[in-house]
Structures are given as C-alpha cells and as structure tokens.
C-alpha cells in the first residue's frame, strides 16, 4: 500500500499543499489518514478522488 505525505499527495494531484489543507478544513478533497498529528494519503484514495472528479469527454465532447 502506497502512502503519501501532503507534499507528495499534492504533487500527485497537481495542486498545492495549501489547497489540500483548505479542502481538509472544508471536509472536501481526497480521504485522509490521520495518525496523531501526521496527515497521510493513500494512493488508492487519491486515485478515487481523481476518478470521482473526472468530467466529460476531452476535446469538447462532440460525439457522432
């Protein structure tokens, strides 16, 4: 099981650590694992978050 810290999770998602923290405060974003003061993200949860937020079809969505 792959586990990421905030910096690595932000890199995987292409966002900032600050945005991850904001999402956490607002109870949004990917699921988080808290171990005391440590915050970690499972690779599967990051992937699920991306899948849940994938919209439409690339290139404008024109279908024949």
Backbone as a chain_set.jsonl record, in Angstrom:
{"seq": "XXXXXXXXXXXXXXXXXXXXXXXXXXXXXXXXXXXXXXXXXXXXXXXXXXXXXXXXXXXXXXXX", "coords": {"N": [[0.852, -1.174, 0.0], [0.667, 2.109, -0.961], [1.601, 5.124, 0.578], [1.243, 8.593, 0.961], [2.773, 11.695, 1.929], [1.705, 15.095, 2.655], [3.0, 16.834, 0.81], [3.841, 15.115, -1.267], [1.376, 14.024, -2.014], [0.046, 16.296, -2.94], [1.634, 16.834, -5.157], [1.064, 14.55, -6.709], [-1.608, 15.084, -7.318], [-1.397, 17.452, -8.633], [-1.662, 19.93, -7.401], [-1.466, 22.474, -4.808], [0.022, 22.193, -1.513], [-1.239, 23.847, 0.257], [-3.818, 24.007, -0.849], [-4.7, 21.355, -0.473], [-4.799, 21.366, 2.329], [-6.769, 23.308, 2.741], [-8.994, 22.04, 1.572], [-9.192, 19.909, 3.371], [-9.917, 21.231, 5.76], [-12.414, 22.122, 4.989], [-13.723, 19.774, 4.743], [-13.57, 18.468, 2.287], [-12.1, 17.222, -0.755], [-9.593, 14.577, -1.186], [-9.822, 11.463, 0.694], [-8.366, 11.194, 3.947], [-5.715, 9.988, 6.029], [-5.277, 10.084, 9.402], [-2.797, 10.122, 11.802], [-2.295, 10.684, 14.83], [-0.765, 13.72, 14.825], [0.118, 13.499, 12.298], [-0.516, 13.603, 8.824], [-1.648, 11.717, 6.22], [-1.982, 10.314, 2.915], [-3.584, 7.778, 1.133], [-2.624, 6.036, -1.801], [-4.665, 4.821, -3.282], [-6.896, 6.282, -2.432], [-6.338, 8.817, -3.451], [-6.428, 8.247, -6.176], [-9.125, 7.466, -6.39], [-10.373, 9.889, -5.737], [-9.595, 11.456, -7.942], [-10.881, 10.002, -9.992], [-13.558, 10.344, -9.227], [-13.887, 13.003, -9.776], [-13.619, 13.386, -12.461], [-14.746, 14.645, -15.439], [-16.913, 14.752, -18.283], [-15.885, 14.576, -21.801], [-12.756, 14.592, -23.303], [-11.719, 17.191, -25.541], [-14.036, 18.558, -26.167], [-16.35, 17.047, -26.344], [-17.978, 16.332, -28.548], [-19.923, 14.003, -30.096], [-20.358, 11.484, -32.549]], "CA": [[0.0, 0.0, 0.0], [1.441, 3.346, -1.038], [1.131, 6.21, 1.439], [1.893, 9.853, 0.614], [2.624, 12.846, 2.814], [0.985, 16.188, 1.984], [3.756, 17.337, -0.339], [3.782, 14.126, -2.341], [-0.021, 13.923, -2.463], [-0.218, 17.49, -3.744], [2.323, 16.624, -6.43], [0.294, 13.55, -7.45], [-2.855, 15.697, -7.775], [-1.108, 18.659, -9.399], [-2.162, 21.092, -6.677], [-0.578, 22.9, -3.736], [-0.226, 21.679, -0.168], [-2.224, 24.764, 0.839], [-5.152, 23.612, -1.313], [-5.054, 20.126, 0.244], [-5.164, 21.752, 3.698], [-8.061, 24.0, 2.661], [-10.003, 21.004, 1.352], [-9.355, 19.164, 4.621], [-10.678, 22.084, 6.678], [-13.781, 22.211, 4.478], [-14.204, 18.395, 4.628], [-13.62, 18.152, 0.865], [-10.837, 16.637, -1.188], [-9.422, 13.126, -1.014], [-9.828, 10.93, 2.057], [-7.092, 11.39, 4.624], [-5.407, 9.122, 7.162], [-4.671, 10.876, 10.473], [-2.111, 9.34, 12.825], [-1.884, 11.768, 15.705], [-0.665, 14.963, 14.063], [0.532, 13.191, 10.935], [-1.562, 13.523, 7.802], [-1.174, 10.906, 5.106], [-2.959, 9.999, 1.878], [-3.358, 6.504, 0.45], [-2.635, 6.166, -3.267], [-5.995, 4.427, -3.765], [-7.831, 7.386, -2.165], [-6.041, 9.874, -4.424], [-6.961, 7.78, -7.457], [-10.585, 7.534, -6.308], [-10.724, 11.305, -5.793], [-9.482, 11.876, -9.34], [-11.962, 9.355, -10.752], [-14.836, 10.962, -8.852], [-13.95, 14.374, -10.268], [-13.388, 13.403, -13.898], [-15.994, 15.038, -16.092], [-16.999, 14.934, -19.72], [-15.013, 13.923, -22.769], [-11.72, 15.509, -23.782], [-11.884, 17.673, -26.895], [-15.304, 19.233, -26.386], [-17.475, 16.159, -26.143], [-18.785, 16.109, -29.73], [-19.998, 12.6, -30.455], [-21.026, 11.243, -33.845]], "C": [[0.898, 1.238, 0.0], [0.778, 4.422, -0.189], [1.935, 7.459, 1.088], [1.735, 10.868, 1.737], [1.947, 13.961, 2.021], [1.69, 16.655, 0.715], [3.653, 16.387, -1.522], [2.364, 13.959, -2.891], [-0.381, 15.114, -3.342], [0.427, 17.361, -5.12], [1.555, 15.629, -7.299], [-0.974, 14.159, -8.053], [-2.624, 16.947, -8.623], [-1.668, 19.908, -8.737], [-1.161, 21.45, -5.577], [-0.937, 22.217, -2.423], [-1.29, 22.545, 0.505], [-3.644, 24.391, 0.411], [-5.605, 22.323, -0.63], [-5.514, 20.454, 1.668], [-6.517, 22.45, 3.734], [-9.191, 22.99, 2.478], [-10.269, 20.223, 2.632], [-10.184, 19.952, 5.623], [-12.148, 22.143, 6.288], [-14.43, 20.832, 4.314], [-14.479, 18.029, 3.166], [-12.325, 17.445, 0.503], [-10.773, 15.147, -0.948], [-9.473, 12.725, 0.459], [-8.428, 11.041, 2.636], [-6.949, 10.38, 5.757], [-4.712, 9.994, 8.199], [-4.078, 9.919, 11.499], [-1.522, 10.359, 13.8], [-1.902, 13.06, 14.909], [-0.251, 14.732, 12.613], [-0.67, 13.072, 10.01], [-0.969, 12.766, 6.626], [-2.332, 10.608, 4.168], [-2.596, 8.661, 1.26], [-3.471, 6.723, -1.055], [-4.02, 5.836, -3.825], [-7.017, 5.542, -3.545], [-7.591, 8.557, -3.11], [-6.606, 9.51, -5.792], [-8.487, 7.866, -7.479], [-11.07, 8.981, -6.405], [-10.661, 11.813, -7.231], [-10.585, 11.275, -10.194], [-13.307, 10.003, -10.476], [-14.998, 12.361, -9.431], [-13.583, 14.497, -11.74], [-14.725, 13.655, -14.579], [-15.835, 15.056, -17.6], [-15.993, 14.142, -20.543], [-14.006, 14.961, -23.226], [-12.015, 15.933, -25.206], [-13.263, 18.226, -27.173], [-16.527, 18.334, -26.324], [-18.373, 15.942, -27.345], [-18.766, 14.628, -30.071], [-20.776, 12.438, -31.743], [-22.233, 10.38, -33.671]], "O": [[1.773, 1.388, 0.853], [-0.438, 4.607, -0.23], [3.155, 7.398, 0.935], [0.707, 10.907, 2.414], [1.648, 13.787, 0.84], [1.058, 16.846, -0.323], [3.405, 16.814, -2.65], [2.178, 13.775, -4.094], [-1.037, 14.955, -4.372], [-0.17, 17.737, -6.128], [1.411, 15.846, -8.502], [-1.372, 13.8, -9.161], [-3.553, 17.446, -9.259], [-2.1, 20.838, -9.418], [-0.127, 20.796, -5.439], [-2.052, 21.728, -2.244], [-2.14, 22.037, 1.236], [-4.57, 24.451, 1.22], [-6.769, 22.206, -0.248], [-6.496, 19.892, 2.155], [-7.317, 22.22, 4.64], [-10.221, 23.073, 3.148], [-11.417, 19.909, 2.95], [-11.067, 19.39, 6.271], [-13.025, 22.207, 7.15], [-15.548, 20.725, 3.81], [-15.474, 17.378, 2.847], [-11.537, 17.107, 1.387], [-11.76, 14.523, -0.558], [-9.205, 13.533, 1.349], [-7.434, 10.988, 1.911], [-7.937, 9.969, 6.366], [-3.669, 10.582, 7.912], [-4.76, 9.025, 12.0], [-0.401, 10.835, 13.62], [-2.941, 13.452, 14.378], [-0.266, 15.656, 11.8], [-1.703, 12.51, 10.375], [0.083, 13.132, 6.104], [-3.498, 10.641, 4.559], [-1.441, 8.429, 0.902], [-4.307, 7.497, -1.521], [-4.493, 6.505, -4.744], [-7.908, 5.734, -4.372], [-8.541, 9.22, -3.526], [-7.187, 10.349, -6.48], [-9.073, 8.29, -8.476], [-12.063, 9.263, -7.077], [-11.564, 12.515, -7.686], [-11.165, 11.966, -11.033], [-14.108, 10.191, -11.392], [-16.118, 12.854, -9.563], [-13.271, 15.59, -12.215], [-15.709, 12.962, -14.323], [-14.757, 15.339, -18.124], [-15.355, 13.2, -20.073], [-14.378, 16.1, -23.508], [-12.507, 15.133, -26.002], [-13.633, 18.355, -28.34], [-17.648, 18.837, -26.257], [-19.465, 15.399, -27.177], [-17.7, 14.06, -30.308], [-21.736, 13.165, -31.999], [-22.918, 10.072, -34.646]]}, "num_chains": 1, "name": "protein.A"}
